[in-house]
Amino acid sequence: METDTNRIEKKILLRAPRARVWRALTDAGEFGAWFGVHIVTGSFAPGRLVRGTTKPTTVDDEIAAKQKPYEGLPWEATIDRMEPERLFSFRWHPFAVDPNVDYSCEPTTLVVFELAEVDGGTMLTVSESGFEGIPLERRAKAFTANDQGWGLVTGLIEKYVRKAG
């Protein structure tokens, strides 16, 4: 069986209206609360470089403890597309956690959040692609870390929209 090591995809049914999920994804403050980042550059908009620092999520103590070693590290993404209540995407440097490495010379990966209205709520599909451009010496680690991370992140947004209503 062939494994795709260029693209990660996770799906989750969120028992929340699509408008609520959209707000959790695209409002910088809400995104930061569940994702685990303090956004310091303002709102999300296509083409905007968004900067912040990593900080533990506010919605799950166990995952917050896993994020704690990365607290304070710079976080940045360039917003790619925003199609209201349907698609939100950004580009970033995956698993950019070593403060001694300049990731700015590396290609980015594309993270896409797709929303679809379904019976019982909103189907959220999260994908990340473009790992083939990551330097070979860190590609496998970045892919594995993000594959595991997106599994955790889908659980975080589920808890967040359930709590926040």
C-alpha positions in Angstrom: 0.0 0.0 0.0 1.4 3.4 -1.0 1.4 6.2 1.5 1.1 9.8 0.4 3.8 11.8 2.2 3.0 15.0 0.5 -0.6 15.6 1.7 -2.3 15.3 5.1 -6.1 15.2 5.4 -8.4 15.1 8.4 -12.2 15.2 8.6 -14.5 15.9 11.5 -18.2 16.4 11.9 -18.7 19.5 14.1 -22.1 19.8 15.7 -22.3 23.5 15.1 -23.6 25.8 12.4 -21.3 26.5 9.5 -21.3 30.3 10.4 -20.1 29.4 14.0 -17.2 27.2 12.6 -16.3 29.9 10.1 -16.0 32.5 12.9 -13.8 30.1 14.9 -11.5 29.6 11.9 -11.3 33.2 10.6 -11.5 35.5 13.7 -7.9 35.9 14.7 -8.7 35.9 18.4 -10.9 32.9 18.3 -8.4 31.0 16.1 -5.7 31.7 18.5 -7.7 30.5 21.5 -8.3 27.0 20.2 -5.3 26.6 17.9 -2.7 27.8 20.5 -1.3 31.1 19.1 -1.4 34.7 20.2 -2.0 36.7 17.0 -0.3 40.1 17.2 -0.9 41.5 13.7 -4.6 42.0 13.6 -7.3 40.4 11.5 -7.1 37.7 8.8 -7.4 38.8 5.2 -6.2 37.3 1.9 -2.6 38.1 1.2 -1.9 39.3 4.8 1.1 38.0 6.6 -0.1 37.2 10.1 2.4 37.0 13.0 2.1 35.9 16.6 3.7 33.7 19.2 2.7 30.1 20.1 0.9 29.7 23.4 -1.0 26.7 24.8 -4.6 26.3 23.7 -7.4 27.3 26.1 -9.7 24.4 25.4 -7.8 21.3 26.4 -5.4 21.0 29.3 -3.7 17.8 28.0 -3.0 19.3 24.6 -2.0 22.6 26.2 0.7 20.7 28.2 2.0 19.2 24.9 2.2 22.8 23.4 3.9 24.3 26.5 7.5 23.5 25.3 6.9 25.7 22.2 5.3 28.6 24.1 6.7 31.9 22.9 8.1 30.7 19.6 7.3 32.9 16.6 4.3 31.8 14.5 3.5 33.2 11.1 1.3 32.4 8.2 0.2 34.2 5.0 -3.5 34.1 4.5 -4.2 32.6 1.1 -8.0 32.5 0.5 -11.1 33.3 2.4 -14.4 32.2 0.8 -17.0 32.9 3.5 -18.4 29.8 5.2 -16.7 27.6 2.6 -12.9 27.8 2.5 -10.1 29.3 4.5 -6.5 28.7 3.7 -3.0 29.8 4.6 0.6 29.1 3.9 3.2 28.5 6.6 6.4 26.7 7.4 5.5 23.4 8.8 6.9 22.3 12.2 9.0 25.4 12.4 9.9 24.9 16.0 13.7 25.2 16.2 14.6 28.8 17.2 18.0 28.4 15.7 16.8 27.7 12.2 15.8 30.4 9.7 12.8 28.8 7.9 12.2 31.8 5.7 14.3 30.4 2.8 12.2 27.2 2.7 9.0 26.8 0.7 5.7 26.8 2.6 3.0 24.3 2.8 -0.7 25.1 2.1 -3.2 24.5 4.9 -6.9 24.4 3.8 -10.0 24.3 5.9 -13.1 23.4 3.9 -16.6 23.6 5.4 -19.7 21.8 4.2 -23.1 21.8 5.7 -24.3 18.3 6.5 -27.1 16.8 8.6 -26.3 17.4 12.2 -23.7 20.2 11.7 -20.7 21.1 9.6 -18.2 18.8 8.0 -14.7 20.3 8.4 -11.9 18.9 6.2 -8.4 20.1 7.0 -5.7 19.4 4.6 -2.0 20.3 4.3 0.0 19.8 1.2 3.4 20.7 -0.3 5.7 18.7 1.8 7.7 17.7 -1.2 9.3 21.2 -1.1 10.5 20.9 2.5 14.2 20.1 2.7 14.8 16.4 2.8 16.6 16.5 6.1 13.4 17.6 7.9 10.6 16.6 5.6 9.7 13.3 7.3 9.7 14.8 10.8 7.6 17.8 9.7 5.1 15.5 7.9 4.8 13.2 10.9 4.5 16.0 13.4 1.8 17.8 11.4 -0.1 14.6 10.7 -0.3 14.0 14.4 -0.9 17.7 15.1 -3.9 18.0 12.7 -5.5 15.1 14.4 -5.2 17.0 17.7 -6.3 20.3 16.2 -9.5 18.9 14.8 -10.4 17.9 18.3 -9.5 21.3 19.6 -11.9 23.1 17.3 -14.6 20.6 18.1 -14.3 21.4 21.8 -14.1 25.1 21.1 -17.2 25.4 19.0 -19.1 23.1 21.4 -18.1 25.3 24.5 -18.3 28.7 22.8 -21.7 28.0 21.3 
